[in-house]
Amino acid sequence: MVKVVASTIRLPEEAKVMLSGYAKVYELPNLSEPELVKLLGEVNALLCWCGNDFDLTRWVRHMPNLEVIQTFSAGVDHLPYSSIPGNVKIYSNAGAYSVPVAEHAWALILTLAKGTHSRLMDRGHYLNDPAYSPRQLTGRNLLVLGTGGIGGEVARIGKLAFNMHTIGINRSGRLAQYFDEVHPISELRGVLPRADVMVIALPLTKYTRGLLGETELNLLPENAIVVNVARGDIVKEEDLYNVLTRRRGLRFATDVFWDYGSGESLSPRTGLLNLPNFIGTPHIAGGAQPDIARNAIIMAASNLVKYLKGEGALNEVNRSDYV
């Protein structure tokens, strides 16, 4: 029997052609609600962001034949796991945003390192203010939390462009390309004092939520630079605010913010946006850019084709990491 694939968004033509060789493909925005309910009863595979594009909690009960969900997003911490039947496989789009997100991380690192986030035009003040004074990156230690696609690309740039000593943190401590050394996450506190620059590129799971609090942040060197391109809730917001308030020389940049129960908010509850040693961008590093989003959608469709062909799709989600 021919499989039925539904996409919650309109797909690029390349993705539709790719999928149509192995399944009937439907785009849900083209359907009325009665048509949607009827189609969902036949759907075997769902392509989605599974956020504002499609209320999975509401509609999954209308999908008795659902076998697999392939997300367009790399992160899957937002999925309503309690509503998704246990027999449904879930695949993330990990790796689809590695290059643009790593580039954005380095834009933030360089901004903080050279103090170009400052508007001070007084040369003496600029050079002597610990929140802005320029710092050298070449030859320093780069600590990357997460050695996957984004973390690996961050490390590659650090090593090849700035001759940095690269230190990775992952779950197992298994060595990864472009890292001089890798440690398990259980050894994080032991390596934090060595980090001149730290980039957070871990997925948000039940194990990494709140991973970095006041204790961990205070282990960083006095003039460390920290950049978060993962998820806001890996860092405890109030602890971060308190540490940055006390330690003007510690600089923090983020492209991701905190979720207060109704999705990511770009307005922190604390006064982070008013601190001289904090900068933020409004979650624009990855899929917010149309060409990058298009490529990511095609990559997700390609991975779903592997599933449909029985060739072993990549990035299967382990539910136990989230529930």
C-alpha positions as CSV (number, residue, x, y, z in Angstrom):
1,M,0.0,0.0,0.0
2,V,1.3,3.5,-0.9
3,K,2.2,5.6,2.1
4,V,0.6,9.0,2.8
5,V,2.8,11.9,3.8
6,A,1.4,15.2,5.1
7,S,3.3,18.4,5.4
8,T,2.1,21.2,7.7
9,I,3.7,23.7,5.4
10,R,4.0,24.2,1.6
11,L,7.0,22.3,0.5
12,P,9.7,23.4,-2.0
13,E,9.1,21.7,-5.4
14,E,12.4,19.7,-4.9
15,A,11.1,18.2,-1.7
16,K,7.7,17.3,-3.2
17,V,9.3,15.6,-6.2
18,M,11.7,13.7,-3.9
19,L,8.8,12.4,-1.6
20,S,6.4,11.7,-4.4
21,G,8.5,8.8,-5.7
22,Y,7.7,6.9,-2.5
23,A,4.4,8.3,-1.2
24,K,1.3,10.4,-1.8
25,V,2.2,13.9,-0.6
26,Y,-0.3,16.4,0.8
27,E,0.2,19.9,2.0
28,L,-2.1,20.7,4.9
29,P,-2.4,24.5,4.3
30,N,-4.3,23.7,1.1
31,L,-7.1,21.9,2.9
32,S,-10.3,23.0,4.6
33,E,-10.9,21.6,8.1
34,P,-13.3,18.8,6.9
35,E,-10.8,17.8,4.3
36,L,-8.0,17.9,6.9
37,V,-9.8,15.6,9.3
38,K,-10.5,13.1,6.5
39,L,-6.9,13.2,5.3
40,L,-5.4,12.8,8.8
41,G,-7.1,9.4,9.1
42,E,-4.9,8.2,6.2
43,V,-1.6,9.8,7.1
44,N,1.4,7.6,7.8
45,A,4.1,10.2,8.0
46,L,4.0,13.9,9.2
47,L,6.5,16.6,8.3
48,C,6.2,19.5,10.6
49,W,7.8,22.2,12.7
50,C,5.1,21.0,15.2
51,G,4.8,24.4,16.8
52,N,2.6,27.2,15.6
53,D,2.2,25.5,12.2
54,F,0.3,22.5,13.6
55,D,-1.3,21.7,17.0
56,L,-0.1,18.2,17.4
57,T,-1.9,17.7,20.7
58,R,-5.2,18.6,19.1
59,W,-4.8,16.6,15.8
60,V,-2.8,13.5,16.6
61,R,-5.9,11.7,17.9
62,H,-7.3,11.9,14.3
63,M,-4.2,10.1,13.0
64,P,-4.6,6.4,13.8
65,N,-2.2,5.3,11.0
66,L,0.6,7.7,12.0
67,E,4.0,5.9,12.0
68,V,6.6,8.6,11.9
69,I,7.1,12.3,12.6
70,Q,9.9,14.1,10.9
71,T,10.5,17.6,12.2
72,F,11.9,20.5,10.2
73,S,13.5,21.8,13.4
74,A,16.8,20.5,14.9
75,G,15.5,20.9,18.4
76,V,12.6,18.7,19.6
77,D,12.2,19.8,23.2
78,H,8.9,21.5,22.3
79,L,7.1,18.4,21.1
80,P,4.0,17.2,23.2
81,Y,5.5,13.8,23.9
82,S,2.6,12.8,26.2
83,S,0.2,13.2,23.3
84,I,2.2,11.2,20.7
85,P,1.5,7.5,20.7
86,G,4.5,5.4,21.9
87,N,4.7,3.5,18.6
88,V,5.3,6.6,16.5
89,K,8.9,7.1,15.6
90,I,10.2,10.7,15.8
91,Y,13.2,12.1,13.8
92,S,14.7,15.5,14.3
93,N,16.5,17.6,11.7
94,A,19.7,17.7,13.5
95,G,22.6,19.0,11.4
96,A,20.4,21.0,9.1
97,Y,21.4,24.4,10.6
98,S,25.0,23.6,11.6
99,V,26.9,26.1,9.3
100,P,24.6,29.2,9.7
101,V,24.3,28.8,13.4
102,A,28.0,28.3,13.9
103,E,28.7,31.4,11.8
104,H,26.2,33.3,14.0
105,A,28.0,32.0,17.1
106,W,31.2,33.3,15.8
107,A,29.7,36.7,15.0
108,L,28.6,37.0,18.6
109,I,32.0,35.8,19.9
110,L,33.9,38.3,17.8
111,T,31.5,41.1,18.8
112,L,32.1,40.5,22.5
113,A,35.8,39.8,22.1
114,K,36.5,43.1,20.3
115,G,33.9,45.1,22.3
116,T,32.0,46.2,19.2
117,H,28.8,46.0,21.2
118,S,29.9,49.2,22.9
119,R,28.9,52.7,21.7
120,L,31.6,54.4,23.8
121,M,33.6,56.9,21.7
122,D,36.0,57.7,24.5
123,R,39.1,55.7,23.7
124,G,40.5,55.5,27.2
125,H,37.1,54.4,28.7
126,Y,36.6,51.9,25.9
127,L,40.0,50.3,26.3
128,N,39.8,50.1,30.1
129,D,36.1,49.1,30.7
130,P,36.1,45.3,31.4
131,A,32.7,45.0,29.6
132,Y,34.1,46.3,26.3
133,S,37.9,46.2,26.2
134,P,39.2,44.2,23.2
135,R,40.6,40.7,23.7
136,Q,42.6,38.4,21.6
137,L,41.1,35.0,20.6
138,T,44.1,33.4,18.8
139,G,45.6,30.6,20.8
140,R,43.0,30.7,23.5
141,N,40.9,27.8,24.9
142,L,37.5,27.2,23.3
143,L,35.1,25.1,25.2
144,V,32.0,23.8,23.3
145,L,29.1,22.2,25.1
146,G,27.8,19.7,22.5
147,T,30.0,18.1,19.8
148,G,27.3,17.5,17.2
149,G,26.8,19.4,13.9
150,I,26.8,22.9,15.3
151,G,29.4,22.3,18.0
152,G,31.7,20.6,15.6
153,E,31.4,23.5,13.1
154,V,32.1,26.0,15.9
155,A,35.2,24.0,16.9
156,R,36.4,23.7,13.3
157,I,36.3,27.5,12.8
158,G,38.0,28.1,16.2
159,K,40.8,25.7,15.4
160,L,41.4,26.6,11.7
161,A,40.8,30.3,11.9
162,F,42.2,31.1,15.4
163,N,44.4,28.2,16.3
164,M,42.4,27.6,19.5
165,H,42.7,24.7,21.7
166,T,39.3,23.1,21.4
167,I,37.6,21.3,24.4
168,G,34.3,19.5,23.9
169,I,31.6,18.3,26.3
170,N,29.2,15.5,25.3
171,R,27.3,12.8,27.1
172,S,29.9,10.0,26.6
173,G,33.2,11.9,26.5
174,R,33.8,10.3,23.1
175,L,36.3,12.2,21.0
176,A,34.9,14.1,18.0
177,Q,36.4,15.7,14.9
178,Y,38.0,19.2,15.4
179,F,38.3,18.7,19.2
180,D,41.7,18.4,20.9
181,E,40.0,16.8,23.9
182,V,36.4,15.8,24.9
183,H,35.0,15.2,28.3
184,P,31.7,13.7,29.5
185,I,29.2,16.1,30.8
186,S,29.8,14.8,34.4
187,E,33.2,16.5,34.2
188,L,31.9,19.9,33.1
189,R,32.8,21.8,36.3
190,G,36.4,20.6,36.0
191,V,36.9,22.2,32.6
192,L,35.0,25.4,33.1
193,P,38.0,27.2,34.7
194,R,39.9,26.7,31.4
195,A,37.4,28.2,29.1
196,D,38.4,31.6,27.6
197,V,35.4,31.2,25.3
198,M,32.5,28.9,25.8
199,V,29.8,28.1,23.3
200,I,26.6,26.3,24.3
201,A,25.3,24.0,21.5
202,L,23.6,21.2,23.4
203,P,20.0,20.1,22.9
204,L,17.6,21.0,25.7
205,T,16.6,17.8,27.4
206,K,15.6,16.9,30.9
207,Y,19.3,16.4,31.6
208,T,20.5,19.8,30.3
209,R,17.7,22.0,31.5
210,G,19.3,24.4,34.1
211,L,22.7,22.9,33.5
212,L,24.5,26.2,33.9
213,G,23.7,28.1,37.1
214,E,25.5,30.5,39.4
215,T,28.0,27.8,40.6
216,E,29.0,26.8,37.0
217,L,29.2,30.4,35.7
218,N,31.4,31.5,38.6
219,L,33.9,28.8,37.7
220,L,34.6,30.5,34.4
221,P,37.7,32.8,34.1
222,E,37.2,36.4,35.0
223,N,37.2,37.5,31.3
224,A,35.5,34.6,29.7
225,I,33.1,35.0,26.8
226,V,30.0,32.8,26.7
227,V,27.7,32.4,23.7
228,N,24.4,30.4,23.7
229,V,23.0,29.2,20.4
230,A,21.2,26.2,21.8
231,R,18.2,26.9,24.1
232,G,17.7,29.6,26.7
233,D,16.6,27.2,29.5
234,I,20.0,25.4,29.6
235,V,21.1,28.5,31.5
236,K,19.3,29.6,34.7
237,E,18.2,33.2,33.9
238,E,18.3,34.7,37.3
239,D,21.6,33.1,38.1
240,L,23.0,34.5,34.9
241,Y,21.7,38.0,35.7
242,N,23.2,37.9,39.1
243,V,26.6,36.7,37.9
244,L,26.8,39.2,35.1
245,T,25.8,42.1,37.4
246,R,28.7,41.2,39.8
247,R,31.3,40.3,37.1
248,R,31.4,43.0,34.5
249,G,34.3,41.3,32.7
250,L,32.3,38.1,32.0
251,R,30.5,38.6,28.7
252,F,27.4,36.7,27.5
253,A,25.6,36.7,24.2
254,T,22.6,34.7,23.2
255,D,20.4,34.0,20.2
256,V,17.9,32.0,22.3
257,F,15.8,33.0,25.2
258,W,13.7,31.6,27.9
259,D,10.3,29.8,27.8
260,Y,7.9,30.9,30.5
261,G,5.3,28.4,29.6
262,S,3.9,29.7,26.3
263,G,6.9,29.5,24.1
264,E,10.2,31.4,23.9
265,S,10.0,35.0,25.0
266,L,12.3,37.7,23.7
267,S,11.7,39.8,26.8
268,P,13.7,38.4,29.7
269,R,12.1,38.7,33.2
270,T,15.4,40.0,34.5
271,G,17.2,43.1,33.5
272,L,19.7,41.3,31.2
273,L,19.0,43.5,28.2
274,N,20.2,46.5,30.2
275,L,23.6,45.0,31.2
276,P,26.7,46.2,29.3
277,N,28.1,42.7,29.2
278,F,25.1,41.0,27.7
279,I,23.9,41.1,24.1
280,G,21.1,39.2,22.4
281,T,19.7,38.5,18.9
282,P,16.1,37.4,18.4
283,H,16.6,33.7,17.4
284,I,17.7,34.4,13.9
285,A,20.8,32.2,13.6
286,G,19.1,29.3,11.8
287,G,15.7,28.8,10.1
288,A,14.6,32.4,10.3
289,Q,16.5,33.0,7.1
290,P,14.5,31.9,4.0
291,D,17.3,30.2,2.1
292,I,18.5,28.3,5.1
293,A,14.9,27.2,6.0
294,R,14.4,26.0,2.5
295,N,17.5,23.9,2.6
296,A,16.5,22.5,6.0
297,I,13.1,21.5,4.7
298,I,14.7,19.7,1.8
299,M,17.0,17.9,4.2
300,A,14.1,16.8,6.4
301,A,12.2,15.5,3.4
302,S,15.4,13.6,2.3
303,N,15.6,12.0,5.7
304,L,11.9,10.9,5.5
305,V,12.6,9.4,2.1
306,K,15.3,7.2,3.8
307,Y,12.6,6.1,6.3
308,L,10.1,5.3,3.5
309,K,12.8,3.3,1.6
310,G,13.7,1.4,4.8
311,E,17.3,2.6,4.5
312,G,17.7,3.9,8.1
313,A,16.7,7.5,8.7
314,L,19.0,9.6,10.8
315,N,18.5,11.4,14.1
316,E,15.9,9.2,15.8
317,V,14.7,10.9,19.0
318,N,15.1,9.1,22.3
319,R,11.9,10.0,24.1
320,S,13.5,9.2,27.5
321,D,15.7,12.2,27.1
322,Y,12.6,14.4,27.3
323,V,10.1,12.7,29.5
